[in-house]
Amino acid sequence: MVRLRLDLAYDGSEFSGWARQPGRRTVQGELEQALGRILRLGEPATLTVAGRTDAGVHARGQVAHLDVPDDALAELDGNRGPLGTAERLAALVRRLGGVLPLDVRVHRVSVAPEGFDARFSATFRRYAYRVCDTAGGVDPLRRHEIVWHNRPLDLDALNAAAARLLGEHDFAAFCKKREGATTIRELRRLDWAREPGGVLVATVVADAFCHSMVRALVGSLLAAGDGRRPVEWPGQVLVRAVRDSGVHVAPAHGLCLEEVGYPPDAELAARAAATRRVRTLPVPGDAASAAGDAALQDE
Protein backbone atom coordinates (compact mmCIF):
# COMPACT_ATOMS: atom_id res chain seq x y z
CA MET A 1 0.00 0.00 0.00
CA VAL A 2 1.04 3.59 -0.60
CA ARG A 3 -0.36 6.61 1.23
CA LEU A 4 -1.15 9.60 -0.97
CA ARG A 5 -1.53 13.16 0.28
CA LEU A 6 -4.06 15.33 -1.55
CA ASP A 7 -4.02 19.14 -1.34
CA LEU A 8 -7.36 20.49 -2.48
CA ALA A 9 -9.88 23.32 -2.52
CA TYR A 10 -13.63 23.58 -2.93
CA ASP A 11 -16.56 25.94 -3.01
CA GLY A 12 -18.87 24.55 -0.34
CA SER A 13 -22.01 26.32 -1.59
CA GLU A 14 -23.59 23.27 -3.22
CA PHE A 15 -22.20 20.60 -0.89
CA SER A 16 -23.78 19.07 2.22
CA GLY A 17 -20.41 19.35 3.92
CA TRP A 18 -17.28 17.26 3.61
CA ALA A 19 -18.42 13.92 5.03
CA ARG A 20 -20.03 11.28 2.83
CA GLN A 21 -23.81 11.04 3.38
CA PRO A 22 -26.29 8.74 1.62
CA GLY A 23 -28.36 10.60 -0.93
CA ARG A 24 -26.49 13.89 -0.47
CA ARG A 25 -23.80 15.60 -2.52
CA THR A 26 -20.60 15.89 -0.45
CA VAL A 27 -16.97 16.73 -1.14
CA GLN A 28 -15.78 13.37 0.15
CA GLY A 29 -18.33 11.54 -1.98
CA GLU A 30 -17.30 13.33 -5.18
CA LEU A 31 -13.59 12.78 -4.55
CA GLU A 32 -13.87 9.12 -3.59
CA GLN A 33 -16.01 8.37 -6.62
CA ALA A 34 -13.52 10.08 -8.94
CA LEU A 35 -10.50 8.37 -7.37
CA GLY A 36 -12.12 4.95 -7.51
CA ARG A 37 -12.98 5.46 -11.17
CA ILE A 38 -9.54 6.70 -12.23
CA LEU A 39 -7.49 4.18 -10.23
CA ARG A 40 -9.96 1.31 -10.80
CA LEU A 41 -9.89 0.37 -7.14
CA GLY A 42 -11.39 -2.99 -6.18
CA GLU A 43 -12.82 -1.50 -2.99
CA PRO A 44 -14.31 1.98 -2.50
CA ALA A 45 -11.74 4.70 -1.87
CA THR A 46 -11.70 6.04 1.71
CA LEU A 47 -10.32 9.50 2.40
CA THR A 48 -9.16 10.85 5.76
CA VAL A 49 -9.37 14.64 5.95
CA ALA A 50 -7.71 17.30 8.10
CA GLY A 51 -10.91 19.25 8.75
CA ARG A 52 -14.45 17.96 8.25
CA THR A 53 -16.17 21.14 7.10
CA ASP A 54 -19.92 21.68 7.48
CA ALA A 55 -22.44 22.30 4.72
CA GLY A 56 -21.72 25.57 2.93
CA VAL A 57 -18.19 26.01 4.32
CA HIS A 58 -15.39 26.49 1.79
CA ALA A 59 -11.77 25.34 1.73
CA ARG A 60 -8.72 26.75 0.01
CA GLY A 61 -6.08 24.69 1.84
CA GLN A 62 -7.74 21.39 2.72
CA VAL A 63 -5.58 18.24 3.09
CA ALA A 64 -6.62 14.59 2.90
CA HIS A 65 -4.91 11.22 2.59
CA LEU A 66 -5.77 7.99 0.84
CA ASP A 67 -4.21 4.52 1.04
CA VAL A 68 -4.14 2.62 -2.26
CA PRO A 69 -2.39 -0.52 -3.51
CA ASP A 70 0.95 0.38 -5.05
CA ASP A 71 -0.02 -1.18 -8.35
CA ALA A 72 -3.14 1.05 -8.56
CA LEU A 73 -0.92 3.90 -9.75
CA ALA A 74 0.02 1.80 -12.77
CA GLU A 75 -3.49 2.57 -14.07
CA LEU A 76 -2.10 6.02 -14.85
CA ASP A 77 0.53 4.74 -17.28
CA GLY A 78 -0.17 5.81 -20.85
CA ASN A 79 0.50 4.17 -24.16
CA ARG A 80 4.16 5.17 -23.93
CA GLY A 81 4.87 2.59 -21.24
CA PRO A 82 5.47 2.70 -17.46
CA LEU A 83 5.82 6.14 -15.86
CA GLY A 84 7.84 7.18 -12.83
CA THR A 85 6.03 7.96 -9.57
CA ALA A 86 6.18 11.74 -10.06
CA GLU A 87 4.80 11.44 -13.58
CA ARG A 88 1.99 9.15 -12.39
CA LEU A 89 0.99 11.59 -9.65
CA ALA A 90 1.01 14.49 -12.09
CA ALA A 91 -1.17 12.41 -14.40
CA LEU A 92 -3.56 11.72 -11.51
CA VAL A 93 -3.96 15.46 -10.86
CA ARG A 94 -4.75 16.00 -14.56
CA ARG A 95 -7.24 13.13 -14.63
CA LEU A 96 -8.97 14.41 -11.51
CA GLY A 97 -9.24 17.83 -13.11
CA GLY A 98 -11.14 16.28 -15.99
CA VAL A 99 -13.45 14.10 -13.89
CA LEU A 100 -14.29 16.23 -10.84
CA PRO A 101 -16.98 18.93 -10.91
CA LEU A 102 -15.71 22.49 -11.15
CA ASP A 103 -16.46 23.33 -7.50
CA VAL A 104 -13.78 20.95 -6.17
CA ARG A 105 -10.16 20.93 -7.36
CA VAL A 106 -7.17 18.80 -6.36
CA HIS A 107 -4.07 20.96 -6.77
CA ARG A 108 -1.42 18.42 -5.80
CA VAL A 109 -1.01 14.71 -5.07
CA SER A 110 2.16 13.43 -3.41
CA VAL A 111 3.41 10.29 -1.68
CA ALA A 112 2.97 11.01 2.03
CA PRO A 113 6.01 10.74 4.33
CA GLU A 114 6.12 7.85 6.78
CA GLY A 115 3.84 8.48 9.76
CA PHE A 116 1.71 11.10 7.99
CA ASP A 117 -1.96 11.31 8.95
CA ALA A 118 -3.90 14.19 7.39
CA ARG A 119 -6.05 14.58 10.47
CA PHE A 120 -3.98 13.60 13.49
CA SER A 121 -0.56 14.78 12.34
CA ALA A 122 -1.78 18.36 11.89
CA THR A 123 -0.42 20.95 14.32
CA PHE A 124 -2.87 23.72 13.42
CA ARG A 125 -5.79 24.72 11.23
CA ARG A 126 -6.20 28.29 9.98
CA TYR A 127 -9.64 29.56 9.02
CA ALA A 128 -10.78 32.92 7.69
CA TYR A 129 -14.25 34.38 8.17
CA ARG A 130 -15.29 37.24 5.86
CA VAL A 131 -17.94 39.84 6.70
CA CYS A 132 -19.14 42.97 4.91
CA ASP A 133 -20.91 45.75 6.86
CA THR A 134 -21.34 48.32 4.09
CA ALA A 135 -24.83 49.77 3.82
CA GLY A 136 -25.31 48.60 0.23
CA GLY A 137 -24.46 44.98 0.94
CA VAL A 138 -21.93 42.49 -0.43
CA ASP A 139 -20.36 42.61 -3.88
CA PRO A 140 -22.71 40.22 -5.73
CA LEU A 141 -19.74 38.46 -7.35
CA ARG A 142 -18.49 37.51 -3.86
CA ARG A 143 -21.82 36.78 -2.21
CA HIS A 144 -21.01 33.07 -1.80
CA GLU A 145 -17.91 33.77 0.34
CA ILE A 146 -18.77 36.95 2.28
CA VAL A 147 -21.56 37.43 4.83
CA TRP A 148 -23.42 40.73 4.90
CA HIS A 149 -23.89 42.14 8.41
CA ASN A 150 -26.52 44.87 8.38
CA ARG A 151 -25.05 46.81 11.31
CA PRO A 152 -21.78 48.82 11.33
CA LEU A 153 -18.93 46.93 12.99
CA ASP A 154 -16.21 48.49 15.14
CA LEU A 155 -12.82 46.91 14.41
CA ASP A 156 -11.35 47.83 17.80
CA ALA A 157 -14.33 46.31 19.63
CA LEU A 158 -14.07 43.11 17.59
CA ASN A 159 -10.39 42.71 18.49
CA ALA A 160 -10.88 43.63 22.14
CA ALA A 161 -13.55 40.95 22.46
CA ALA A 162 -11.49 38.41 20.52
CA ALA A 163 -8.43 38.84 22.76
CA ARG A 164 -10.43 37.49 25.72
CA LEU A 165 -10.88 34.13 24.01
CA LEU A 166 -7.24 33.26 23.29
CA GLY A 167 -5.46 30.36 24.98
CA GLU A 168 -6.37 26.83 26.02
CA HIS A 169 -9.90 26.59 27.37
CA ASP A 170 -12.96 24.43 27.47
CA PHE A 171 -14.93 25.88 24.55
CA ALA A 172 -18.14 23.99 25.42
CA ALA A 173 -20.07 27.27 25.23
CA PHE A 174 -19.16 27.56 21.55
CA CYS A 175 -19.39 23.93 20.43
CA LYS A 176 -22.05 21.42 19.56
CA LYS A 177 -21.19 18.62 21.95
CA ARG A 178 -20.53 15.23 20.39
CA GLU A 179 -20.56 12.00 22.34
CA GLY A 180 -17.04 10.98 23.33
CA ALA A 181 -15.42 14.22 22.12
CA THR A 182 -13.57 16.80 24.19
CA THR A 183 -14.33 20.51 23.83
CA ILE A 184 -10.92 21.62 25.13
CA ARG A 185 -8.95 23.48 22.48
CA GLU A 186 -5.98 25.83 22.25
CA LEU A 187 -7.01 28.99 20.40
CA ARG A 188 -3.72 30.44 19.19
CA ARG A 189 -4.92 33.36 17.09
CA LEU A 190 -8.18 35.24 16.72
CA ASP A 191 -8.05 38.73 15.28
CA TRP A 192 -9.81 40.95 12.76
CA ALA A 193 -8.56 43.19 9.96
CA ARG A 194 -10.40 45.40 7.48
CA GLU A 195 -9.32 45.00 3.86
CA PRO A 196 -9.02 48.01 1.50
CA GLY A 197 -12.44 47.23 0.01
CA GLY A 198 -14.06 47.35 3.44
CA VAL A 199 -14.46 43.59 4.02
CA LEU A 200 -13.67 42.48 7.57
CA VAL A 201 -11.66 39.26 7.84
CA ALA A 202 -11.28 37.23 11.02
CA THR A 203 -8.21 34.97 11.14
CA VAL A 204 -8.73 32.00 13.46
CA VAL A 205 -5.95 29.51 14.29
CA ALA A 206 -6.11 26.58 16.71
CA ASP A 207 -4.65 23.13 17.14
CA ALA A 208 -8.09 21.82 16.20
CA PHE A 209 -11.73 22.90 16.28
CA CYS A 210 -14.86 21.23 17.57
CA HIS A 211 -18.18 21.22 15.75
CA SER A 212 -19.49 24.75 14.94
CA MET A 213 -16.79 26.38 17.10
CA VAL A 214 -15.46 28.98 14.64
CA ARG A 215 -18.89 30.14 13.53
CA ALA A 216 -20.13 30.38 17.13
CA LEU A 217 -17.06 32.40 18.12
CA VAL A 218 -17.62 34.73 15.17
CA GLY A 219 -21.31 35.08 16.05
CA SER A 220 -20.48 36.19 19.59
CA LEU A 221 -17.85 38.65 18.35
CA LEU A 222 -20.20 40.24 15.84
CA ALA A 223 -22.61 40.99 18.69
CA ALA A 224 -19.79 42.77 20.53
CA GLY A 225 -18.54 44.47 17.37
CA ASP A 226 -21.86 46.10 16.51
CA GLY A 227 -22.58 47.22 20.07
CA ARG A 228 -25.38 44.83 20.98
CA ARG A 229 -23.16 43.30 23.65
CA PRO A 230 -20.21 44.66 25.67
CA VAL A 231 -16.71 43.54 24.58
CA GLU A 232 -16.42 41.50 27.80
CA TRP A 233 -19.43 39.34 26.94
CA PRO A 234 -17.79 36.64 24.72
CA GLY A 235 -15.16 36.03 27.42
CA GLN A 236 -17.87 35.75 30.07
CA VAL A 237 -19.71 33.18 27.95
CA LEU A 238 -16.47 31.21 27.58
CA VAL A 239 -15.91 31.06 31.35
CA ARG A 240 -19.43 29.76 31.99
CA ALA A 241 -18.70 26.81 29.60
CA VAL A 242 -22.38 26.23 28.76
CA ARG A 243 -24.28 27.11 25.60
CA ASP A 244 -25.73 30.62 25.75
CA SER A 245 -28.91 31.38 23.81
CA GLY A 246 -27.42 34.78 22.99
CA VAL A 247 -24.67 33.20 20.87
CA HIS A 248 -25.88 32.90 17.29
CA VAL A 249 -23.84 30.70 14.97
CA ALA A 250 -22.66 32.81 12.02
CA PRO A 251 -23.67 31.71 8.49
CA ALA A 252 -21.57 28.95 6.92
CA HIS A 253 -20.68 30.64 3.64
CA GLY A 254 -18.41 33.25 5.27
CA LEU A 255 -16.05 30.56 6.53
CA CYS A 256 -13.07 29.12 4.63
CA LEU A 257 -10.36 26.65 5.68
CA GLU A 258 -7.23 28.42 4.47
CA GLU A 259 -4.34 26.27 5.72
CA VAL A 260 -3.43 23.11 7.61
CA GLY A 261 0.02 22.95 9.23
CA TYR A 262 2.18 19.89 9.87
CA PRO A 263 5.47 19.30 11.74
CA PRO A 264 8.72 18.12 10.12
CA ASP A 265 8.51 14.63 8.61
CA ALA A 266 10.44 13.03 11.48
CA GLU A 267 7.77 14.21 13.97
CA LEU A 268 4.64 13.22 12.03
CA ALA A 269 4.02 9.84 13.69
CA ALA A 270 4.61 11.18 17.21
CA ARG A 271 2.26 14.08 16.58
CA ALA A 272 -0.44 11.73 15.31
CA ALA A 273 -0.13 9.56 18.41
CA ALA A 274 -0.24 12.54 20.75
CA THR A 275 -3.31 14.16 19.23
CA ARG A 276 -5.35 10.96 19.42
CA ARG A 277 -5.44 11.44 23.18
CA VAL A 278 -8.22 13.45 24.78
CA ARG A 279 -6.98 16.75 26.15
CA THR A 280 -7.98 17.53 29.73
CA LEU A 281 -7.29 20.75 31.59
CA PRO A 282 -4.74 19.73 34.27
CA VAL A 283 -5.70 19.91 37.92
CA PRO A 284 -2.66 20.44 40.20
CA GLY A 285 -1.77 17.19 41.89
CA ASP A 286 -4.49 15.25 40.07
CA ALA A 287 -2.82 12.21 38.51
CA ALA A 288 -6.17 10.69 37.57
CA SER A 289 -6.89 13.30 34.90
CA ALA A 290 -3.56 12.62 33.20
CA ALA A 291 -4.09 8.87 33.40
CA GLY A 292 -7.43 9.20 31.64
CA ASP A 293 -5.98 11.11 28.70
CA ALA A 294 -6.23 8.19 26.27
CA ALA A 295 -9.81 7.27 27.09
CA LEU A 296 -11.47 8.92 24.11
CA GLN A 297 -10.55 9.95 20.59
CA ASP A 298 -10.23 13.68 20.03
CA GLU A 299 -12.53 15.24 17.43
DRENDO-1510 file (C-alpha; in Angstrom, 1 decimal, always signed):
<recs>
REC; n; res; u; v; w
REC; 1; MET; +0.0; +0.0; +0.0 .
REC; 2; VAL; +1.0; +3.6; -0.6 .
REC; 3; ARG; -0.4; +6.6; +1.2 .
REC; 4; LEU; -1.2; +9.6; -1.0 .
REC; 5; ARG; -1.5; +13.2; +0.3 .
REC; 6; LEU; -4.1; +15.3; -1.6 .
REC; 7; ASP; -4.0; +19.1; -1.3 .
REC; 8; LEU; -7.4; +20.5; -2.5 .
REC; 9; ALA; -9.9; +23.3; -2.5 .
REC; 10; TYR; -13.6; +23.6; -2.9 .
REC; 11; ASP; -16.6; +25.9; -3.0 .
REC; 12; GLY; -18.9; +24.6; -0.3 .
REC; 13; SER; -22.0; +26.3; -1.6 .
REC; 14; GLU; -23.6; +23.3; -3.2 .
REC; 15; PHE; -22.2; +20.6; -0.9 .
REC; 16; SER; -23.8; +19.1; +2.2 .
REC; 17; GLY; -20.4; +19.3; +3.9 .
REC; 18; TRP; -17.3; +17.3; +3.6 .
REC; 19; ALA; -18.4; +13.9; +5.0 .
REC; 20; ARG; -20.0; +11.3; +2.8 .
REC; 21; GLN; -23.8; +11.0; +3.4 .
REC; 22; PRO; -26.3; +8.7; +1.6 .
REC; 23; GLY; -28.4; +10.6; -0.9 .
REC; 24; ARG; -26.5; +13.9; -0.5 .
REC; 25; ARG; -23.8; +15.6; -2.5 .
REC; 26; THR; -20.6; +15.9; -0.5 .
REC; 27; VAL; -17.0; +16.7; -1.1 .
REC; 28; GLN; -15.8; +13.4; +0.1 .
REC; 29; GLY; -18.3; +11.5; -2.0 .
REC; 30; GLU; -17.3; +13.3; -5.2 .
REC; 31; LEU; -13.6; +12.8; -4.6 .
REC; 32; GLU; -13.9; +9.1; -3.6 .
REC; 33; GLN; -16.0; +8.4; -6.6 .
REC; 34; ALA; -13.5; +10.1; -8.9 .
REC; 35; LEU; -10.5; +8.4; -7.4 .
REC; 36; GLY; -12.1; +4.9; -7.5 .
REC; 37; ARG; -13.0; +5.5; -11.2 .
REC; 38; ILE; -9.5; +6.7; -12.2 .
REC; 39; LEU; -7.5; +4.2; -10.2 .
REC; 40; ARG; -10.0; +1.3; -10.8 .
REC; 41; LEU; -9.9; +0.4; -7.1 .
REC; 42; GLY; -11.4; -3.0; -6.2 .
REC; 43; GLU; -12.8; -1.5; -3.0 .
REC; 44; PRO; -14.3; +2.0; -2.5 .
REC; 45; ALA; -11.7; +4.7; -1.9 .
REC; 46; THR; -11.7; +6.0; +1.7 .
REC; 47; LEU; -10.3; +9.5; +2.4 .
REC; 48; THR; -9.2; +10.9; +5.8 .
REC; 49; VAL; -9.4; +14.6; +6.0 .
REC; 50; ALA; -7.7; +17.3; +8.1 .
REC; 51; GLY; -10.9; +19.3; +8.8 .
REC; 52; ARG; -14.5; +18.0; +8.2 .
REC; 53; THR; -16.2; +21.1; +7.1 .
REC; 54; ASP; -19.9; +21.7; +7.5 .
REC; 55; ALA; -22.4; +22.3; +4.7 .
REC; 56; GLY; -21.7; +25.6; +2.9 .
REC; 57; VAL; -18.2; +26.0; +4.3 .
REC; 58; HIS; -15.4; +26.5; +1.8 .
REC; 59; ALA; -11.8; +25.3; +1.7 .
REC; 60; ARG; -8.7; +26.8; +0.0 .
REC; 61; GLY; -6.1; +24.7; +1.8 .
REC; 62; GLN; -7.7; +21.4; +2.7 .
REC; 63; VAL; -5.6; +18.2; +3.1 .
REC; 64; ALA; -6.6; +14.6; +2.9 .
REC; 65; HIS; -4.9; +11.2; +2.6 .
REC; 66; LEU; -5.8; +8.0; +0.8 .
REC; 67; ASP; -4.2; +4.5; +1.0 .
REC; 68; VAL; -4.1; +2.6; -2.3 .
REC; 69; PRO; -2.4; -0.5; -3.5 .
REC; 70; ASP; +1.0; +0.4; -5.0 .
REC; 71; ASP; +0.0; -1.2; -8.4 .
REC; 72; ALA; -3.1; +1.1; -8.6 .
REC; 73; LEU; -0.9; +3.9; -9.7 .
REC; 74; ALA; +0.0; +1.8; -12.8 .
REC; 75; GLU; -3.5; +2.6; -14.1 .
REC; 76; LEU; -2.1; +6.0; -14.9 .
REC; 77; ASP; +0.5; +4.7; -17.3 .
REC; 78; GLY; -0.2; +5.8; -20.8 .
REC; 79; ASN; +0.5; +4.2; -24.2 .
REC; 80; ARG; +4.2; +5.2; -23.9 .
REC; 81; GLY; +4.9; +2.6; -21.2 .
REC; 82; PRO; +5.5; +2.7; -17.5 .
REC; 83; LEU; +5.8; +6.1; -15.9 .
REC; 84; GLY; +7.8; +7.2; -12.8 .
REC; 85; THR; +6.0; +8.0; -9.6 .
REC; 86; ALA; +6.2; +11.7; -10.1 .
REC; 87; GLU; +4.8; +11.4; -13.6 .
REC; 88; ARG; +2.0; +9.1; -12.4 .
REC; 89; LEU; +1.0; +11.6; -9.6 .
REC; 90; ALA; +1.0; +14.5; -12.1 .
REC; 91; ALA; -1.2; +12.4; -14.4 .
REC; 92; LEU; -3.6; +11.7; -11.5 .
REC; 93; VAL; -4.0; +15.5; -10.9 .
REC; 94; ARG; -4.7; +16.0; -14.6 .
REC; 95; ARG; -7.2; +13.1; -14.6 .
REC; 96; LEU; -9.0; +14.4; -11.5 .
REC; 97; GLY; -9.2; +17.8; -13.1 .
REC; 98; GLY; -11.1; +16.3; -16.0 .
REC; 99; VAL; -13.4; +14.1; -13.9 .
REC; 100; LEU; -14.3; +16.2; -10.8 .
REC; 101; PRO; -17.0; +18.9; -10.9 .
REC; 102; LEU; -15.7; +22.5; -11.1 .
REC; 103; ASP; -16.5; +23.3; -7.5 .
REC; 104; VAL; -13.8; +20.9; -6.2 .
REC; 105; ARG; -10.2; +20.9; -7.4 .
REC; 106; VAL; -7.2; +18.8; -6.4 .
REC; 107; HIS; -4.1; +21.0; -6.8 .
REC; 108; ARG; -1.4; +18.4; -5.8 .
REC; 109; VAL; -1.0; +14.7; -5.1 .
REC; 110; SER; +2.2; +13.4; -3.4 .
REC; 111; VAL; +3.4; +10.3; -1.7 .
REC; 112; ALA; +3.0; +11.0; +2.0 .
REC; 113; PRO; +6.0; +10.7; +4.3 .
REC; 114; GLU; +6.1; +7.9; +6.8 .
REC; 115; GLY; +3.8; +8.5; +9.8 .
REC; 116; PHE; +1.7; +11.1; +8.0 .
REC; 117; ASP; -2.0; +11.3; +8.9 .
REC; 118; ALA; -3.9; +14.2; +7.4 .
REC; 119; ARG; -6.1; +14.6; +10.5 .
REC; 120; PHE; -4.0; +13.6; +13.5 .
REC; 121; SER; -0.6; +14.8; +12.3 .
REC; 122; ALA; -1.8; +18.4; +11.9 .
REC; 123; THR; -0.4; +21.0; +14.3 .
REC; 124; PHE; -2.9; +23.7; +13.4 .
REC; 125; ARG; -5.8; +24.7; +11.2 .
REC; 126; ARG; -6.2; +28.3; +10.0 .
REC; 127; TYR; -9.6; +29.6; +9.0 .
REC; 128; ALA; -10.8; +32.9; +7.7 .
REC; 129; TYR; -14.2; +34.4; +8.2 .
REC; 130; ARG; -15.3; +37.2; +5.9 .
REC; 131; VAL; -17.9; +39.8; +6.7 .
REC; 132; CYS; -19.1; +43.0; +4.9 .
REC; 133; ASP; -20.9; +45.7; +6.9 .
REC; 134; THR; -21.3; +48.3; +4.1 .
REC; 135; ALA; -24.8; +49.8; +3.8 .
REC; 136; GLY; -25.3; +48.6; +0.2 .
REC; 137; GLY; -24.5; +45.0; +0.9 .
REC; 138; VAL; -21.9; +42.5; -0.4 .
REC; 139; ASP; -20.4; +42.6; -3.9 .
REC; 140; PRO; -22.7; +40.2; -5.7 .
REC; 141; LEU; -19.7; +38.5; -7.3 .
REC; 142; ARG; -18.5; +37.5; -3.9 .
REC; 143; ARG; -21.8; +36.8; -2.2 .
REC; 144; HIS; -21.0; +33.1; -1.8 .
REC; 145; GLU; -17.9; +33.8; +0.3 .
REC; 146; ILE; -18.8; +36.9; +2.3 .
REC; 147; VAL; -21.6; +37.4; +4.8 .
REC; 148; TRP; -23.4; +40.7; +4.9 .
REC; 149; HIS; -23.9; +42.1; +8.4 .
REC; 150; ASN; -26.5; +44.9; +8.4 .
REC; 151; ARG; -25.0; +46.8; +11.3 .
REC; 152; PRO; -21.8; +48.8; +11.3 .
REC; 153; LEU; -18.9; +46.9; +13.0 .
REC; 154; ASP; -16.2; +48.5; +15.1 .
REC; 155; LEU; -12.8; +46.9; +14.4 .
REC; 156; ASP; -11.4; +47.8; +17.8 .
REC; 157; ALA; -14.3; +46.3; +19.6 .
REC; 158; LEU; -14.1; +43.1; +17.6 .
REC; 159; ASN; -10.4; +42.7; +18.5 .
REC; 160; ALA; -10.9; +43.6; +22.1 .
REC; 161; ALA; -13.6; +40.9; +22.5 .
REC; 162; ALA; -11.5; +38.4; +20.5 .
REC; 163; ALA; -8.4; +38.8; +22.8 .
REC; 164; ARG; -10.4; +37.5; +25.7 .
REC; 165; LEU; -10.9; +34.1; +24.0 .
REC; 166; LEU; -7.2; +33.3; +23.3 .
REC; 167; GLY; -5.5; +30.4; +25.0 .
REC; 168; GLU; -6.4; +26.8; +26.0 .
REC; 169; HIS; -9.9; +26.6; +27.4 .
REC; 170; ASP; -13.0; +24.4; +27.5 .
REC; 171; PHE; -14.9; +25.9; +24.5 .
REC; 172; ALA; -18.1; +24.0; +25.4 .
REC; 173; ALA; -20.1; +27.3; +25.2 .
REC; 174; PHE; -19.2; +27.6; +21.5 .
REC; 175; CYS; -19.4; +23.9; +20.4 .
REC; 176; LYS; -22.1; +21.4; +19.6 .
REC; 177; LYS; -21.2; +18.6; +22.0 .
REC; 178; ARG; -20.5; +15.2; +20.4 .
REC; 179; GLU; -20.6; +12.0; +22.3 .
REC; 180; GLY; -17.0; +11.0; +23.3 .
REC; 181; ALA; -15.4; +14.2; +22.1 .
REC; 182; THR; -13.6; +16.8; +24.2 .
REC; 183; THR; -14.3; +20.5; +23.8 .
REC; 184; ILE; -10.9; +21.6; +25.1 .
REC; 185; ARG; -9.0; +23.5; +22.5 .
REC; 186; GLU; -6.0; +25.8; +22.2 .
REC; 187; LEU; -7.0; +29.0; +20.4 .
REC; 188; ARG; -3.7; +30.4; +19.2 .
REC; 189; ARG; -4.9; +33.4; +17.1 .
REC; 190; LEU; -8.2; +35.2; +16.7 .
REC; 191; ASP; -8.1; +38.7; +15.3 .
REC; 192; TRP; -9.8; +41.0; +12.8 .
REC; 193; ALA; -8.6; +43.2; +10.0 .
REC; 194; ARG; -10.4; +45.4; +7.5 .
REC; 195; GLU; -9.3; +45.0; +3.9 .
REC; 196; PRO; -9.0; +48.0; +1.5 .
REC; 197; GLY; -12.4; +47.2; +0.0 .
REC; 198; GLY; -14.1; +47.3; +3.4 .
REC; 199; VAL; -14.5; +43.6; +4.0 .
REC; 200; LEU; -13.7; +42.5; +7.6 .
REC; 201; VAL; -11.7; +39.3; +7.8 .
REC; 202; ALA; -11.3; +37.2; +11.0 .
REC; 203; THR; -8.2; +35.0; +11.1 .
REC; 204; VAL; -8.7; +32.0; +13.5 .
REC; 205; VAL; -6.0; +29.5; +14.3 .
REC; 206; ALA; -6.1; +26.6; +16.7 .
REC; 207; ASP; -4.6; +23.1; +17.1 .
REC; 208; ALA; -8.1; +21.8; +16.2 .
REC; 209; PHE; -11.7; +22.9; +16.3 .
REC; 210; CYS; -14.9; +21.2; +17.6 .
REC; 211; HIS; -18.2; +21.2; +15.7 .
REC; 212; SER; -19.5; +24.8; +14.9 .
REC; 213; MET; -16.8; +26.4; +17.1 .
REC; 214; VAL; -15.5; +29.0; +14.6 .
REC; 215; ARG; -18.9; +30.1; +13.5 .
REC; 216; ALA; -20.1; +30.4; +17.1 .
REC; 217; LEU; -17.1; +32.4; +18.1 .
REC; 218; VAL; -17.6; +34.7; +15.2 .
REC; 219; GLY; -21.3; +35.1; +16.0 .
REC; 220; SER; -20.5; +36.2; +19.6 .
REC; 221; LEU; -17.8; +38.6; +18.4 .
REC; 222; LEU; -20.2; +40.2; +15.8 .
REC; 223; ALA; -22.6; +41.0; +18.7 .
REC; 224; ALA; -19.8; +42.8; +20.5 .
REC; 225; GLY; -18.5; +44.5; +17.4 .
REC; 226; ASP; -21.9; +46.1; +16.5 .
REC; 227; GLY; -22.6; +47.2; +20.1 .
REC; 228; ARG; -25.4; +44.8; +21.0 .
REC; 229; ARG; -23.2; +43.3; +23.7 .
REC; 230; PRO; -20.2; +44.7; +25.7 .
REC; 231; VAL; -16.7; +43.5; +24.6 .
REC; 232; GLU; -16.4; +41.5; +27.8 .
REC; 233; TRP; -19.4; +39.3; +26.9 .
REC; 234; PRO; -17.8; +36.6; +24.7 .
REC; 235; GLY; -15.2; +36.0; +27.4 .
REC; 236; GLN; -17.9; +35.7; +30.1 .
REC; 237; VAL; -19.7; +33.2; +28.0 .
REC; 238; LEU; -16.5; +31.2; +27.6 .
REC; 239; VAL; -15.9; +31.1; +31.3 .
REC; 240; ARG; -19.4; +29.8; +32.0 .
REC; 241; ALA; -18.7; +26.8; +29.6 .
REC; 242; VAL; -22.4; +26.2; +28.8 .
REC; 243; ARG; -24.3; +27.1; +25.6 .
REC; 244; ASP; -25.7; +30.6; +25.8 .
REC; 245; SER; -28.9; +31.4; +23.8 .
REC; 246; GLY; -27.4; +34.8; +23.0 .
REC; 247; VAL; -24.7; +33.2; +20.9 .
REC; 248; HIS; -25.9; +32.9; +17.3 .
REC; 249; VAL; -23.8; +30.7; +15.0 .
REC; 250; ALA; -22.7; +32.8; +12.0 .
REC; 251; PRO; -23.7; +31.7; +8.5 .
REC; 252; ALA; -21.6; +29.0; +6.9 .
REC; 253; HIS; -20.7; +30.6; +3.6 .
REC; 254; GLY; -18.4; +33.2; +5.3 .
REC; 255; LEU; -16.0; +30.6; +6.5 .
REC; 256; CYS; -13.1; +29.1; +4.6 .
REC; 257; LEU; -10.4; +26.7; +5.7 .
REC; 258; GLU; -7.2; +28.4; +4.5 .
REC; 259; GLU; -4.3; +26.3; +5.7 .
REC; 260; VAL; -3.4; +23.1; +7.6 .
REC; 261; GLY; +0.0; +23.0; +9.2 .
REC; 262; TYR; +2.2; +19.9; +9.9 .
REC; 263; PRO; +5.5; +19.3; +11.7 .
REC; 264; PRO; +8.7; +18.1; +10.1 .
REC; 265; ASP; +8.5; +14.6; +8.6 .
REC; 266; ALA; +10.4; +13.0; +11.5 .
REC; 267; GLU; +7.8; +14.2; +14.0 .
REC; 268; LEU; +4.6; +13.2; +12.0 .
REC; 269; ALA; +4.0; +9.8; +13.7 .
REC; 270; ALA; +4.6; +11.2; +17.2 .
REC; 271; ARG; +2.3; +14.1; +16.6 .
REC; 272; ALA; -0.4; +11.7; +15.3 .
REC; 273; ALA; -0.1; +9.6; +18.4 .
REC; 274; ALA; -0.2; +12.5; +20.8 .
REC; 275; THR; -3.3; +14.2; +19.2 .
REC; 276; ARG; -5.4; +11.0; +19.4 .
REC; 277; ARG; -5.4; +11.4; +23.2 .
REC; 278; VAL; -8.2; +13.4; +24.8 .
REC; 279; ARG; -7.0; +16.8; +26.2 .
REC; 280; THR; -8.0; +17.5; +29.7 .
REC; 281; LEU; -7.3; +20.7; +31.6 .
REC; 282; PRO; -4.7; +19.7; +34.3 .
REC; 283; VAL; -5.7; +19.9; +37.9 .
REC; 284; PRO; -2.7; +20.4; +40.2 .
REC; 285; GLY; -1.8; +17.2; +41.9 .
REC; 286; ASP; -4.5; +15.2; +40.1 .
REC; 287; ALA; -2.8; +12.2; +38.5 .
REC; 288; ALA; -6.2; +10.7; +37.6 .
REC; 289; SER; -6.9; +13.3; +34.9 .
REC; 290; ALA; -3.6; +12.6; +33.2 .
REC; 291; ALA; -4.1; +8.9; +33.4 .
REC; 292; GLY; -7.4; +9.2; +31.6 .
REC; 293; ASP; -6.0; +11.1; +28.7 .
REC; 294; ALA; -6.2; +8.2; +26.3 .
REC; 295; ALA; -9.8; +7.3; +27.1 .
REC; 296; LEU; -11.5; +8.9; +24.1 .
REC; 297; GLN; -10.6; +9.9; +20.6 .
REC; 298; ASP; -10.2; +13.7; +20.0 .
REC; 299; GLU; -12.5; +15.2; +17.4 .
</recs>
